[in-house]
Amino acid sequence: MPGVSGHHHSHIVWSLYNQTFGSYEWHQMGAGHKNDASYTLGEKWNRGFNIAHVDTLKKSTVFEYVHVADHAVVGGKYYHRAEGE
């Protein structure tokens, strides 16, 4: 079924198919970590999250992937990281 799993440090999308959902996606999400994490090479990681819109009657899901850098944009509104994030 369509879905999202998280905190794997890279955004990967798999396109899949079955008779119930037709063509659908599974998203592996990055995270919301800091680039300068002292314990690893955080600058190589992807950051972001998904907003899932689910139509339970039509068994359809539309995903909105939101990339997070020093800012993110959701619905046209800009969000900026606070100092030290």
Secondary structure, DSSP 8 states (H G I E B T S, - for coil): --EEE--SSS-EEEEEEETTTEEEEEEE---S--TT-TTTTGGGS--EEEEEEEETTTTEEEEEEEE-SSEEEETTEEEE--TT-
